[in-house]
Amino acid sequence: MGVTKEQVESSLTSKLKPSHLEVIDTSGGCGASFAIEIVSEQFQGKRLLERHRIVNAALEEEMKQIHALSIKKVLTPEQWKQQQEAENSKPDA
Amino acid sequence: FRCFSSALTPELKNTVDKVVKSNKVVLFMKGTKDFPQCGFSNTVVQILNSLNVPFETINILENEMLRMGLKEYSNWPTFPQLYIEGEFFGGCDITVEAYKNGELQELLEKAMCT
């Protein structure tokens, strides 16, 4: 049994209480592979490496079966809001 | 505290310590810099090539003990793993992000000058 997108989502949701979470299944048929965007208060005051470690730790069980994990975004709610506003202000992007 | 046996023996830890400290930039990857065997490893090789810095690569596919041990050494579950001046820097996503925002160039320039 592989890991499903739903399992990844539920582990991240219960452990990191994200205000925004997007898990994208990027497996091209070769097995579990995911890309993640996550926004959580828990990243406040943490460097990028530490933030990635928090996500990796939350998925410790799943990682044993996941073939590839790409963490696209790990942001605090404040940073997320700024990014959203920046994106909305340039409609051509 | 881990109650199961560790892949990172004191000997292996010593060896990894030596490797990452005797080279300014070390990439533990799947395959070699001339023949990467995974897209993520290839991405980091391309970034380092484009920044024109000398770097060592070590193929973790050839040594299962090293592969398991390194995950504990860096507390990082996947490969590639980039080390700069003896310190674990990150995996592919972190390296790409740092490349985009200029932090990687800055850090590497500093490393080359020391």
N, CA and C atoms of all chains as a GROMACS GRO file, in nm:
protein
  621
    1MET      N    1   0.083  -0.121   0.000
    1MET     CA    2   0.000   0.000   0.000
    1MET      C    3   0.087   0.126   0.000
    2GLY      N    4   0.058   0.213  -0.093
    2GLY     CA    5   0.131   0.339  -0.098
    2GLY      C    6   0.069   0.442  -0.007
    3VAL      N    7   0.121   0.561  -0.012
    3VAL     CA    8   0.067   0.671   0.068
    3VAL      C    9  -0.025   0.753  -0.021
    4THR      N   10  -0.141   0.789   0.031
    4THR     CA   11  -0.232   0.870  -0.049
    4THR      C   12  -0.218   1.018  -0.015
    5LYS      N   13  -0.266   1.100  -0.107
    5LYS     CA   14  -0.269   1.244  -0.089
    5LYS      C   15  -0.347   1.278   0.040
    6GLU      N   16  -0.455   1.203   0.064
    6GLU     CA   17  -0.538   1.228   0.182
    6GLU      C   18  -0.460   1.202   0.311
    7GLN      N   19  -0.377   1.098   0.311
    7GLN     CA   20  -0.297   1.068   0.432
    7GLN      C   21  -0.198   1.181   0.459
    8VAL      N   22  -0.134   1.229   0.352
    8VAL     CA   23  -0.037   1.337   0.367
    8VAL      C   24  -0.109   1.460   0.421
    9GLU      N   25  -0.225   1.490   0.364
    9GLU     CA   26  -0.302   1.606   0.409
    9GLU      C   27  -0.343   1.593   0.555
   10SER      N   28  -0.389   1.475   0.594
   10SER     CA   29  -0.439   1.463   0.732
   10SER      C   30  -0.325   1.469   0.834
   11SER      N   31  -0.207   1.412   0.801
   11SER     CA   32  -0.094   1.423   0.894
   11SER      C   33  -0.049   1.567   0.909
   12LEU      N   34  -0.038   1.638   0.799
   12LEU     CA   35   0.006   1.778   0.805
   12LEU      C   36  -0.097   1.863   0.878
   13THR      N   37  -0.224   1.838   0.851
   13THR     CA   38  -0.330   1.916   0.915
   13THR      C   39  -0.331   1.895   1.065
   14SER      N   40  -0.319   1.769   1.110
   14SER     CA   41  -0.327   1.746   1.253
   14SER      C   42  -0.202   1.794   1.326
   15LYS      N   43  -0.086   1.786   1.262
   15LYS     CA   44   0.037   1.823   1.332
   15LYS      C   45   0.074   1.970   1.321
   16LEU      N   46   0.044   2.032   1.206
   16LEU     CA   47   0.092   2.168   1.186
   16LEU      C   48  -0.020   2.273   1.183
   17LYS      N   49  -0.145   2.228   1.193
   17LYS     CA   50  -0.259   2.320   1.194
   17LYS      C   51  -0.244   2.432   1.089
   18PRO      N   52  -0.228   2.395   0.963
   18PRO     CA   53  -0.205   2.497   0.860
   18PRO      C   54  -0.329   2.582   0.832
   19SER      N   55  -0.305   2.710   0.801
   19SER     CA   56  -0.416   2.796   0.761
   19SER      C   57  -0.439   2.783   0.611
   20HIS      N   58  -0.340   2.731   0.542
   20HIS     CA   59  -0.356   2.700   0.399
   20HIS      C   60  -0.270   2.578   0.371
   21LEU      N   61  -0.326   2.482   0.297
   21LEU     CA   62  -0.250   2.362   0.264
   21LEU      C   63  -0.290   2.314   0.126
   22GLU      N   64  -0.189   2.289   0.045
   22GLU     CA   65  -0.217   2.230  -0.085
   22GLU      C   66  -0.120   2.116  -0.107
   23VAL      N   67  -0.175   1.997  -0.126
   23VAL     CA   68  -0.092   1.881  -0.155
   23VAL      C   69  -0.125   1.837  -0.297
   24ILE      N   70  -0.022   1.833  -0.380
   24ILE     CA   71  -0.041   1.796  -0.520
   24ILE      C   72   0.025   1.662  -0.545
   25ASP      N   73  -0.051   1.569  -0.598
   25ASP     CA   74   0.004   1.438  -0.631
   25ASP      C   75   0.080   1.451  -0.762
   26THR      N   76   0.211   1.431  -0.754
   26THR     CA   77   0.293   1.448  -0.874
   26THR      C   78   0.347   1.314  -0.924
   27SER      N   79   0.290   1.206  -0.875
   27SER     CA   80   0.340   1.075  -0.917
   27SER      C   81   0.293   1.047  -1.059
   28GLY      N   82   0.384   1.012  -1.141
   28GLY     CA   83   0.347   0.980  -1.278
   28GLY      C   84   0.327   0.831  -1.294
   29GLY      N   85   0.270   0.770  -1.192
   29GLY     CA   86   0.245   0.626  -1.200
   29GLY      C   87   0.356   0.543  -1.137
   30CYS      N   88   0.466   0.609  -1.096
   30CYS     CA   89   0.578   0.532  -1.042
   30CYS      C   90   0.574   0.523  -0.890
   31GLY      N   91   0.469   0.575  -0.829
   31GLY     CA   92   0.458   0.566  -0.684
   31GLY      C   93   0.434   0.701  -0.622
   32ALA      N   94   0.432   0.702  -0.488
   32ALA     CA   95   0.395   0.823  -0.416
   32ALA      C   96   0.496   0.936  -0.437
   33SER      N   97   0.447   1.045  -0.486
   33SER     CA   98   0.529   1.163  -0.509
   33SER      C   99   0.440   1.286  -0.494
   34PHE      N  100   0.482   1.379  -0.411
   34PHE     CA  101   0.395   1.492  -0.380
   34PHE      C  102   0.468   1.626  -0.382
   35ALA      N  103   0.392   1.730  -0.411
   35ALA     CA  104   0.441   1.866  -0.395
   35ALA      C  105   0.350   1.933  -0.293
   36ILE      N  106   0.409   2.014  -0.206
   36ILE     CA  107   0.333   2.071  -0.095
   36ILE      C  108   0.349   2.222  -0.086
   37GLU      N  109   0.237   2.288  -0.060
   37GLU     CA  110   0.241   2.429  -0.021
   37GLU      C  111   0.173   2.436   0.114
   38ILE      N  112   0.239   2.495   0.212
   38ILE     CA  113   0.180   2.496   0.346
   38ILE      C  114   0.203   2.630   0.416
   39VAL      N  115   0.100   2.676   0.483
   39VAL     CA  116   0.108   2.802   0.558
   39VAL      C  117   0.066   2.772   0.701
   40SER      N  118   0.155   2.802   0.796
   40SER     CA  119   0.124   2.772   0.935
   40SER      C  120   0.194   2.869   1.029
   41GLU      N  121   0.128   2.896   1.141
   41GLU     CA  122   0.186   2.981   1.246
   41GLU      C  123   0.316   2.920   1.299
   42GLN      N  124   0.325   2.787   1.291
   42GLN     CA  125   0.440   2.719   1.350
   42GLN      C  126   0.573   2.751   1.283
   43PHE      N  127   0.568   2.815   1.165
   43PHE     CA  128   0.693   2.848   1.096
   43PHE      C  129   0.748   2.984   1.139
   44GLN      N  130   0.672   3.053   1.222
   44GLN     CA  131   0.713   3.185   1.269
   44GLN      C  132   0.851   3.178   1.333
   45GLY      N  133   0.941   3.267   1.288
   45GLY     CA  134   1.074   3.276   1.349
   45GLY      C  135   1.168   3.162   1.315
   46LYS      N  136   1.129   3.077   1.216
   46LYS     CA  137   1.215   2.964   1.179
   46LYS      C  138   1.277   2.988   1.042
   47ARG      N  139   1.402   2.947   1.027
   47ARG     CA  140   1.468   2.956   0.897
   47ARG      C  141   1.412   2.848   0.805
   48LEU      N  142   1.440   2.866   0.673
   48LEU     CA  143   1.386   2.774   0.574
   48LEU      C  144   1.420   2.628   0.604
   49LEU      N  145   1.547   2.604   0.640
   49LEU     CA  146   1.588   2.465   0.669
   49LEU      C  147   1.507   2.407   0.786
   50GLU      N  148   1.489   2.488   0.889
   50GLU     CA  149   1.413   2.441   1.005
   50GLU      C  150   1.267   2.415   0.967
   51ARG      N  151   1.212   2.502   0.881
   51ARG     CA  152   1.073   2.485   0.837
   51ARG      C  153   1.057   2.353   0.760
   52HIS      N  154   1.153   2.327   0.672
   52HIS     CA  155   1.146   2.202   0.597
   52HIS      C  156   1.157   2.083   0.692
   53ARG      N  157   1.242   2.098   0.794
   53ARG     CA  158   1.258   1.986   0.889
   53ARG      C  159   1.127   1.960   0.964
   54ILE      N  160   1.054   2.067   0.996
   54ILE     CA  161   0.926   2.052   1.066
   54ILE      C  162   0.829   1.972   0.977
   55VAL      N  163   0.826   2.006   0.848
   55VAL     CA  164   0.737   1.936   0.754
   55VAL      C  165   0.781   1.790   0.740
   56ASN      N  166   0.912   1.769   0.724
   56ASN     CA  167   0.964   1.632   0.713
   56ASN      C  168   0.928   1.549   0.837
   57ALA      N  169   0.941   1.612   0.953
   57ALA     CA  170   0.914   1.540   1.078
   57ALA      C  171   0.766   1.505   1.088
   58ALA      N  172   0.680   1.596   1.043
   58ALA     CA  173   0.536   1.571   1.049
   58ALA      C  174   0.499   1.453   0.959
   59LEU      N  175   0.578   1.431   0.857
   59LEU     CA  176   0.550   1.323   0.762
   59LEU      C  177   0.644   1.204   0.780
   60GLU      N  178   0.700   1.192   0.902
   60GLU     CA  179   0.802   1.089   0.924
   60GLU      C  180   0.756   0.949   0.880
   61GLU      N  181   0.637   0.912   0.920
   61GLU     CA  182   0.584   0.779   0.884
   61GLU      C  183   0.567   0.765   0.733
   62GLU      N  184   0.504   0.867   0.674
   62GLU     CA  185   0.476   0.863   0.530
   62GLU      C  186   0.604   0.864   0.447
   63MET      N  187   0.707   0.933   0.499
   63MET     CA  188   0.832   0.946   0.423
   63MET      C  189   0.894   0.810   0.390
   64LYS      N  190   0.864   0.710   0.474
   64LYS     CA  191   0.920   0.578   0.450
   64LYS      C  192   0.871   0.522   0.316
   65GLN      N  193   0.755   0.570   0.272
   65GLN     CA  194   0.700   0.517   0.148
   65GLN      C  195   0.695   0.619   0.035
   66ILE      N  196   0.715   0.746   0.070
   66ILE     CA  197   0.710   0.849  -0.033
   66ILE      C  198   0.840   0.848  -0.113
   67HIS      N  199   0.827   0.852  -0.243
   67HIS     CA  200   0.947   0.848  -0.328
   67HIS      C  201   1.006   0.987  -0.348
   68ALA      N  202   0.919   1.084  -0.361
   68ALA     CA  203   0.968   1.220  -0.382
   68ALA      C  204   0.874   1.319  -0.316
   69LEU      N  205   0.934   1.413  -0.247
   69LEU     CA  206   0.854   1.516  -0.180
   69LEU      C  207   0.917   1.650  -0.214
   70SER      N  208   0.836   1.738  -0.269
   70SER     CA  209   0.887   1.869  -0.303
   70SER      C  210   0.808   1.971  -0.222
   71ILE      N  211   0.881   2.045  -0.136
   71ILE     CA  212   0.814   2.144  -0.053
   71ILE      C  213   0.826   2.278  -0.125
   72LYS      N  214   0.720   2.318  -0.191
   72LYS     CA  215   0.724   2.437  -0.276
   72LYS      C  216   0.718   2.566  -0.194
   73LYS      N  217   0.631   2.565  -0.096
   73LYS     CA  218   0.616   2.685  -0.014
   73LYS      C  219   0.598   2.646   0.132
   74VAL      N  220   0.674   2.710   0.222
   74VAL     CA  221   0.651   2.696   0.366
   74VAL      C  222   0.649   2.838   0.420
   75LEU      N  223   0.531   2.888   0.447
   75LEU     CA  224   0.519   3.028   0.484
   75LEU      C  225   0.443   3.047   0.614
   76THR      N  226   0.466   3.163   0.675
   76THR     CA  227   0.383   3.202   0.788
   76THR      C  228   0.259   3.271   0.728
   77PRO      N  229   0.149   3.277   0.804
   77PRO     CA  230   0.028   3.342   0.751
   77PRO      C  231   0.057   3.484   0.702
   78GLU      N  232   0.145   3.552   0.775
   78GLU     CA  233   0.181   3.690   0.737
   78GLU      C  234   0.248   3.694   0.599
   79GLN      N  235   0.346   3.606   0.577
   79GLN     CA  236   0.415   3.599   0.448
   79GLN      C  237   0.321   3.559   0.336
   80TRP      N  238   0.231   3.468   0.368
   80TRP     CA  239   0.134   3.420   0.270
   80TRP      C  240   0.045   3.534   0.222
   81LYS      N  241   0.001   3.616   0.319
   81LYS     CA  242  -0.085   3.729   0.288
   81LYS      C  243  -0.011   3.826   0.195
   82GLN      N  244   0.115   3.852   0.228
   82GLN     CA  245   0.195   3.942   0.146
   82GLN      C  246   0.211   3.889   0.003
   83GLN      N  247   0.235   3.759  -0.007
   83GLN     CA  248   0.252   3.698  -0.140
   83GLN      C  249   0.125   3.706  -0.223
   84GLN      N  250   0.013   3.679  -0.155
   84GLN     CA  251  -0.116   3.683  -0.224
   84GLN      C  252  -0.141   3.824  -0.278
   85GLU      N  253  -0.112   3.923  -0.193
   85GLU     CA  254  -0.135   4.061  -0.233
   85GLU      C  255  -0.044   4.100  -0.349
   86ALA      N  256   0.081   4.054  -0.343
   86ALA     CA  257   0.176   4.085  -0.450
   86ALA      C  258   0.131   4.024  -0.582
   87GLU      N  259   0.079   3.902  -0.573
   87GLU     CA  260   0.033   3.834  -0.695
   87GLU      C  261  -0.091   3.902  -0.753
   88ASN      N  262  -0.180   3.946  -0.664
   88ASN     CA  263  -0.303   4.009  -0.710
   88ASN      C  264  -0.278   4.145  -0.774
   89SER      N  265  -0.168   4.208  -0.733
   89SER     CA  266  -0.142   4.341  -0.785
   89SER      C  267  -0.076   4.339  -0.923
   90LYS      N  268  -0.035   4.219  -0.969
   90LYS     CA  269   0.019   4.210  -1.105
   90LYS      C  270  -0.056   4.102  -1.183
   91PRO      N  271  -0.171   4.139  -1.238
   91PRO     CA  272  -0.260   4.041  -1.302
   91PRO      C  273  -0.196   3.970  -1.422
   92ASP      N  274  -0.093   4.027  -1.479
   92ASP     CA  275  -0.032   3.965  -1.597
   92ASP      C  276   0.063   3.850  -1.562
   93ALA      N  277   0.102   3.842  -1.436
   93ALA     CA  278   0.202   3.743  -1.397
   93ALA      C  279   0.151   3.600  -1.415
   94PHE      N  280   1.633   1.016   2.156
   94PHE     CA  281   1.690   0.884   2.184
   94PHE      C  282   1.629   0.779   2.092
   95ARG      N  283   1.715   0.700   2.032
   95ARG     CA  284   1.667   0.594   1.944
   95ARG      C  285   1.697   0.460   2.008
   96CYS      N  286   1.596   0.374   2.012
   96CYS     CA  287   1.621   0.245   2.074
   96CYS      C  288   1.653   0.138   1.970
   97PHE      N  289   1.632   0.171   1.840
   97PHE     CA  290   1.670   0.074   1.738
   97PHE      C  291   1.814   0.103   1.694
   98SER      N  292   1.876   0.005   1.631
   98SER     CA  293   2.016   0.023   1.597
   98SER      C  294   2.031   0.128   1.488
   99SER      N  295   2.137   0.206   1.500
   99SER     CA  296   2.158   0.319   1.411
   99SER      C  297   2.249   0.281   1.295
  100ALA      N  298   2.219   0.337   1.178
  100ALA     CA  299   2.305   0.314   1.061
  100ALA      C  300   2.430   0.400   1.070
  101LEU      N  301   2.420   0.504   1.152
  101LEU     CA  302   2.532   0.597   1.162
  101LEU      C  303   2.626   0.553   1.273
  102THR      N  304   2.720   0.465   1.237
  102THR     CA  305   2.818   0.418   1.335
  102THR      C  306   2.917   0.531   1.361
  103PRO      N  307   2.989   0.526   1.473
  103PRO     CA  308   3.089   0.629   1.501
  103PRO      C  309   3.192   0.640   1.387
  104GLU      N  310   3.228   0.526   1.327
  104GLU     CA  311   3.326   0.526   1.217
  104GLU      C  312   3.270   0.602   1.097
  105LEU      N  313   3.144   0.571   1.066
  105LEU     CA  314   3.082   0.636   0.951
  105LEU      C  315   3.068   0.786   0.974
  106LYS      N  316   3.031   0.822   1.098
  106LYS     CA  317   3.016   0.964   1.130
  106LYS      C  318   3.149   1.036   1.112
  107ASN      N  319   3.253   0.970   1.157
  107ASN     CA  320   3.388   1.025   1.142
  107ASN      C  321   3.424   1.048   0.997
  108THR      N  322   3.394   0.949   0.914
  108THR     CA  323   3.424   0.959   0.772
  108THR      C  324   3.347   1.074   0.708
  109VAL      N  325   3.217   1.082   0.738
  109VAL     CA  326   3.135   1.189   0.679
  109VAL      C  327   3.187   1.325   0.727
  110ASP      N  328   3.218   1.335   0.856
  110ASP     CA  329   3.277   1.459   0.910
  110ASP      C  330   3.395   1.502   0.826
  111LYS      N  331   3.485   1.406   0.800
  111LYS     CA  332   3.607   1.436   0.726
  111LYS      C  333   3.575   1.483   0.584
  112VAL      N  334   3.485   1.410   0.518
  112VAL     CA  335   3.450   1.443   0.379
  112VAL      C  336   3.390   1.584   0.369
  113VAL      N  337   3.295   1.616   0.457
  113VAL     CA  338   3.229   1.746   0.444
  113VAL      C  339   3.318   1.861   0.491
  114LYS      N  340   3.418   1.829   0.574
  114LYS     CA  341   3.505   1.937   0.622
  114LYS      C  342   3.627   1.958   0.534
  115SER      N  343   3.664   1.855   0.457
  115SER     CA  344   3.783   1.871   0.373
  115SER      C  345   3.750   1.925   0.234
  116ASN      N  346   3.620   1.941   0.204
  116ASN     CA  347   3.579   2.002   0.078
  116ASN      C  348   3.480   2.114   0.110
  117LYS      N  349   3.495   2.226   0.042
  117LYS     CA  350   3.404   2.338   0.074
  117LYS      C  351   3.261   2.311   0.033
  118VAL      N  352   3.246   2.244  -0.080
  118VAL     CA  353   3.111   2.214  -0.128
  118VAL      C  354   3.103   2.065  -0.162
  119VAL      N  355   3.014   1.995  -0.095
  119VAL     CA  356   2.997   1.852  -0.119
  119VAL      C  357   2.850   1.823  -0.145
  120LEU      N  358   2.824   1.746  -0.249
  120LEU     CA  359   2.687   1.706  -0.280
  120LEU      C  360   2.677   1.554  -0.276
  121PHE      N  361   2.597   1.506  -0.182
  121PHE     CA  362   2.566   1.362  -0.178
  121PHE      C  363   2.442   1.346  -0.265
  122MET      N  364   2.455   1.265  -0.370
  122MET     CA  365   2.348   1.262  -0.470
  122MET      C  366   2.326   1.123  -0.528
  123LYS      N  367   2.220   1.112  -0.607
  123LYS     CA  368   2.194   0.988  -0.679
  123LYS      C  369   2.263   1.000  -0.814
  124GLY      N  370   2.368   0.921  -0.833
  124GLY     CA  371   2.448   0.930  -0.954
  124GLY      C  372   2.570   1.016  -0.932
  125THR      N  373   2.630   1.062  -1.041
  125THR     CA  374   2.749   1.148  -1.033
  125THR      C  375   2.720   1.279  -1.105
  126LYS      N  376   2.812   1.375  -1.089
  126LYS     CA  377   2.785   1.504  -1.153
  126LYS      C  378   2.780   1.491  -1.305
  127ASP      N  379   2.850   1.392  -1.360
  127ASP     CA  380   2.845   1.372  -1.505
  127ASP      C  381   2.725   1.288  -1.547
  128PHE      N  382   2.672   1.214  -1.454
  128PHE     CA  383   2.559   1.128  -1.488
  128PHE      C  384   2.461   1.118  -1.370
  129PRO      N  385   2.388   1.227  -1.346
  129PRO     CA  386   2.290   1.225  -1.238
  129PRO      C  387   2.179   1.125  -1.269
  130GLN      N  388   2.133   1.054  -1.166
  130GLN     CA  389   2.032   0.951  -1.189
  130GLN      C  390   1.898   0.985  -1.127
  131CYS      N  391   1.876   1.114  -1.105
  131CYS     CA  392   1.748   1.158  -1.050
  131CYS      C  393   1.735   1.306  -1.082
  132GLY      N  394   1.616   1.347  -1.114
  132GLY     CA  395   1.592   1.486  -1.154
  132GLY      C  396   1.630   1.588  -1.046
  133PHE      N  397   1.605   1.551  -0.919
  133PHE     CA  398   1.634   1.644  -0.810
  133PHE      C  399   1.786   1.663  -0.795
  134SER      N  400   1.859   1.552  -0.805
  134SER     CA  401   2.005   1.560  -0.797
  134SER      C  402   2.058   1.640  -0.915
  135ASN      N  403   2.001   1.616  -1.032
  135ASN     CA  404   2.045   1.687  -1.152
  135ASN      C  405   2.025   1.838  -1.136
  136THR      N  406   1.912   1.878  -1.080
  136THR     CA  407   1.884   2.021  -1.061
  136THR      C  408   1.994   2.088  -0.980
  137VAL      N  409   2.035   2.025  -0.870
  137VAL     CA  410   2.137   2.086  -0.785
  137VAL      C  411   2.273   2.089  -0.856
  138VAL      N  412   2.305   1.984  -0.931
  138VAL     CA  413   2.430   1.983  -1.009
  138VAL      C  414   2.430   2.099  -1.108
  139GLN      N  415   2.318   2.118  -1.177
  139GLN     CA  416   2.311   2.227  -1.276
  139GLN      C  417   2.330   2.364  -1.209
  140ILE      N  418   2.269   2.381  -1.092
  140ILE     CA  419   2.282   2.509  -1.020
  140ILE      C  420   2.428   2.533  -0.983
  141LEU      N  421   2.494   2.430  -0.927
  141LEU     CA  422   2.634   2.446  -0.886
  141LEU      C  423   2.723   2.471  -1.007
  142ASN      N  424   2.696   2.402  -1.118
  142ASN     CA  425   2.772   2.425  -1.241
  142ASN      C  426   2.756   2.569  -1.287
  143SER      N  427   2.633   2.619  -1.282
  143SER     CA  428   2.608   2.753  -1.334
  143SER      C  429   2.674   2.859  -1.245
  144LEU      N  430   2.697   2.827  -1.118
  144LEU     CA  431   2.761   2.922  -1.028
  144LEU      C  432   2.913   2.912  -1.034
  145ASN      N  433   2.959   2.812  -1.112
  145ASN     CA  434   3.102   2.804  -1.136
  145ASN      C  435   3.186   2.780  -1.011
  146VAL      N  436   3.138   2.698  -0.920
  146VAL     CA  437   3.217   2.667  -0.801
  146VAL      C  438   3.263   2.521  -0.808
  147PRO      N  439   3.384   2.495  -0.760
  147PRO     CA  440   3.427   2.356  -0.755
  147PRO      C  441   3.347   2.281  -0.649
  148PHE      N  442   3.306   2.160  -0.681
  148PHE     CA  443   3.234   2.080  -0.580
  148PHE      C  444   3.258   1.932  -0.602
  149GLU      N  445   3.250   1.860  -0.491
  149GLU     CA  446   3.266   1.715  -0.494
  149GLU      C  447   3.128   1.652  -0.495
  150THR      N  448   3.111   1.544  -0.570
  150THR     CA  449   2.986   1.470  -0.557
  150THR      C  450   3.016   1.328  -0.512
  151ILE      N  451   2.924   1.275  -0.433
  151ILE     CA  452   2.937   1.138  -0.386
  151ILE      C  453   2.808   1.065  -0.418
  152ASN      N  454   2.823   0.952  -0.486
  152ASN     CA  455   2.707   0.876  -0.531
  152ASN      C  456   2.655   0.784  -0.420
  153ILE      N  457   2.542   0.820  -0.362
  153ILE     CA  458   2.490   0.740  -0.250
  153ILE      C  459   2.424   0.610  -0.297
  154LEU      N  460   2.401   0.598  -0.427
  154LEU     CA  461   2.341   0.474  -0.478
  154LEU      C  462   2.441   0.357  -0.470
  155GLU      N  463   2.570   0.392  -0.455
  155GLU     CA  464   2.672   0.287  -0.451
  155GLU      C  465   2.702   0.238  -0.311
  156ASN      N  466   2.643   0.300  -0.211
  156ASN     CA  467   2.675   0.262  -0.074
  156ASN      C  468   2.552   0.276   0.016
  157GLU      N  469   2.487   0.166   0.040
  157GLU     CA  470   2.361   0.167   0.116
  157GLU      C  471   2.381   0.212   0.261
  158MET      N  472   2.495   0.174   0.321
  158MET     CA  473   2.523   0.215   0.459
  158MET      C  474   2.537   0.367   0.468
  159LEU      N  475   2.609   0.421   0.370
  159LEU     CA  476   2.629   0.566   0.366
  159LEU      C  477   2.495   0.636   0.349
  160ARG      N  478   2.414   0.581   0.259
  160ARG     CA  479   2.282   0.639   0.232
  160ARG      C  480   2.196   0.644   0.358
  161MET      N  481   2.193   0.535   0.433
  161MET     CA  482   2.113   0.532   0.556
  161MET      C  483   2.175   0.622   0.662
  162GLY      N  484   2.307   0.614   0.674
  162GLY     CA  485   2.378   0.690   0.777
  162GLY      C  486   2.365   0.840   0.758
  163LEU      N  487   2.370   0.884   0.633
  163LEU     CA  488   2.363   1.028   0.605
  163LEU      C  489   2.229   1.088   0.645
  164LYS      N  490   2.123   1.007   0.631
  164LYS     CA  491   1.991   1.057   0.669
  164LYS      C  492   1.989   1.093   0.818
  165GLU      N  493   2.062   1.016   0.896
  165GLU     CA  494   2.070   1.045   1.040
  165GLU      C  495   2.168   1.160   1.067
  166TYR      N  496   2.277   1.159   0.993
  166TYR     CA  497   2.380   1.261   1.012
  166TYR      C  498   2.323   1.401   0.995
  167SER      N  499   2.242   1.416   0.889
  167SER     CA  500   2.188   1.547   0.857
  167SER      C  501   2.048   1.568   0.912
  168ASN      N  502   1.989   1.461   0.966
  168ASN     CA  503   1.849   1.465   1.005
  168ASN      C  504   1.764   1.511   0.887
  169TRP      N  505   1.790   1.452   0.773
  169TRP     CA  506   1.720   1.488   0.649
  169TRP      C  507   1.688   1.359   0.574
  170PRO      N  508   1.562   1.341   0.534
  170PRO     CA  509   1.522   1.208   0.486
  170PRO      C  510   1.551   1.176   0.339
  171THR      N  511   1.591   1.275   0.260
  171THR     CA  512   1.600   1.250   0.116
  171THR      C  513   1.733   1.296   0.057
  172PHE      N  514   1.755   1.261  -0.069
  172PHE     CA  515   1.872   1.307  -0.144
  172PHE      C  516   1.824   1.382  -0.268
  173PRO      N  517   1.902   1.478  -0.317
  173PRO     CA  518   2.038   1.515  -0.279
  173PRO      C  519   2.048   1.589  -0.146
  174GLN      N  520   2.171   1.592  -0.091
  174GLN     CA  521   2.201   1.669   0.030
  174GLN      C  522   2.326   1.752   0.002
  175LEU      N  523   2.308   1.883   0.016
  175LEU     CA  524   2.420   1.974  -0.011
  175LEU      C  525   2.485   2.022   0.119
  176TYR      N  526   2.619   2.012   0.125
  176TYR     CA  527   2.694   2.061   0.240
  176TYR      C  528   2.787   2.172   0.195
  177ILE      N  529   2.786   2.281   0.269
  177ILE     CA  530   2.877   2.392   0.241
  177ILE      C  531   2.958   2.421   0.366
  178GLU      N  532   3.090   2.418   0.351
  178GLU     CA  533   3.182   2.440   0.464
  178GLU      C  534   3.148   2.353   0.586
  179GLY      N  535   3.122   2.227   0.559
  179GLY     CA  536   3.100   2.133   0.668
  179GLY      C  537   2.961   2.133   0.726
  180GLU      N  538   2.876   2.224   0.676
  180GLU     CA  539   2.740   2.234   0.733
  180GLU      C  540   2.637   2.188   0.632
  181PHE      N  541   2.537   2.116   0.680
  181PHE     CA  542   2.428   2.077   0.593
  181PHE      C  543   2.351   2.201   0.550
  182PHE      N  544   2.335   2.220   0.420
  182PHE     CA  545   2.264   2.337   0.371
  182PHE      C  546   2.120   2.308   0.337
  183GLY      N  547   2.093   2.196   0.272
  183GLY     CA  548   1.955   2.161   0.240
  183GLY      C  549   1.945   2.063   0.126
  184GLY      N  550   1.822   2.035   0.089
  184GLY     CA  551   1.796   1.947  -0.025
  184GLY      C  552   1.770   2.031  -0.149
  185CYS      N  553   1.703   1.970  -0.245
  185CYS     CA  554   1.682   2.036  -0.374
  185CYS      C  555   1.596   2.163  -0.363
  186ASP      N  556   1.484   2.156  -0.294
  186ASP     CA  557   1.394   2.272  -0.287
  186ASP      C  558   1.461   2.392  -0.221
  187ILE      N  559   1.534   2.366  -0.113
  187ILE     CA  560   1.601   2.475  -0.041
  187ILE      C  561   1.710   2.536  -0.128
  188THR      N  562   1.783   2.450  -0.199
  188THR     CA  563   1.890   2.500  -0.286
  188THR      C  564   1.833   2.586  -0.400
  189VAL      N  565   1.723   2.540  -0.459
  189VAL     CA  566   1.659   2.617  -0.566
  189VAL      C  567   1.613   2.753  -0.514
  190GLU      N  568   1.548   2.750  -0.398
  190GLU     CA  569   1.497   2.874  -0.338
  190GLU      C  570   1.612   2.972  -0.309
  191ALA      N  571   1.720   2.919  -0.251
  191ALA     CA  572   1.835   3.004  -0.216
  191ALA      C  573   1.907   3.055  -0.340
  192TYR      N  574   1.901   2.977  -0.447
  192TYR     CA  575   1.961   3.018  -0.574
  192TYR      C  576   1.882   3.136  -0.630
  193LYS      N  577   1.749   3.123  -0.627
  193LYS     CA  578   1.662   3.227  -0.682
  193LYS      C  579   1.677   3.359  -0.607
  194ASN      N  580   1.690   3.353  -0.475
  194ASN     CA  581   1.696   3.479  -0.402
  194ASN      C  582   1.839   3.528  -0.376
  195GLY      N  583   1.938   3.458  -0.434
  195GLY     CA  584   2.075   3.509  -0.426
  195GLY      C  585   2.154   3.465  -0.303
  196GLU      N  586   2.086   3.401  -0.207
  196GLU     CA  587   2.156   3.360  -0.084
  196GLU      C  588   2.265   3.257  -0.111
  197LEU      N  589   2.239   3.170  -0.206
  197LEU     CA  590   2.334   3.064  -0.234
  197LEU      C  591   2.466   3.120  -0.290
  198GLN      N  592   2.452   3.211  -0.388
  198GLN     CA  593   2.572   3.274  -0.445
  198GLN      C  594   2.654   3.340  -0.334
  199GLU      N  595   2.585   3.412  -0.248
  199GLU     CA  596   2.650   3.486  -0.141
  199GLU      C  597   2.728   3.391  -0.050
  200LEU      N  598   2.659   3.285  -0.010
  200LEU     CA  599   2.720   3.188   0.080
  200LEU      C  600   2.841   3.119   0.015
  201LEU      N  601   2.827   3.085  -0.112
  201LEU     CA  602   2.935   3.016  -0.182
  201LEU      C  603   3.055   3.108  -0.203
  202GLU      N  604   3.026   3.234  -0.236
  202GLU     CA  605   3.136   3.330  -0.252
  202GLU      C  606   3.214   3.342  -0.122
  203LYS      N  607   3.140   3.351  -0.013
  203LYS     CA  608   3.203   3.360   0.118
  203LYS      C  609   3.288   3.236   0.145
  204ALA      N  610   3.232   3.120   0.113
  204ALA     CA  611   3.302   2.993   0.137
  204ALA      C  612   3.431   2.986   0.056
  205MET      N  613   3.425   3.035  -0.069
  205MET     CA  614   3.542   3.027  -0.157
  205MET      C  615   3.655   3.118  -0.110
  206CYS      N  616   3.617   3.226  -0.040
  206CYS     CA  617   3.717   3.325   0.003
  206CYS      C  618   3.785   3.288   0.134
  207THR      N  619   3.729   3.195   0.206
  207THR     CA  620   3.787   3.162   0.337
  207THR      C  621   3.901   3.062   0.323
   0.00000   0.00000   0.00000
